């Protein structure tokens, strides 16, 4: 009898295209769970390459890894440069439209 060979599943293997990274992060932000958002940004950062990201942001690799791991608590001073290097930006939009508020 032949055994089944499995390979650990890793989201980073699927975050190879910028649009996929954006969709992944968008879903995390839509959920609204802070830990999930931080973990998702960390996943995208690792998929992009943590060492390269550290070099491009001027932040340390160790600091990035610690801040962007599940349960991490990154500061805005960390997140904004990371998102910029990833080709992303934070944008504030109304949670609901003015028409919905009047109804």
Secondary structure by P-SEA (a helix, b strand, c coil): cbbbbbcccccccccccaaaaaaaaaaaaaaccaaaaaaaaaaaaaaacaaaaaaaacccaaaaaaaacccccccaaaaaaaaaaacbbbbbccccccccccc
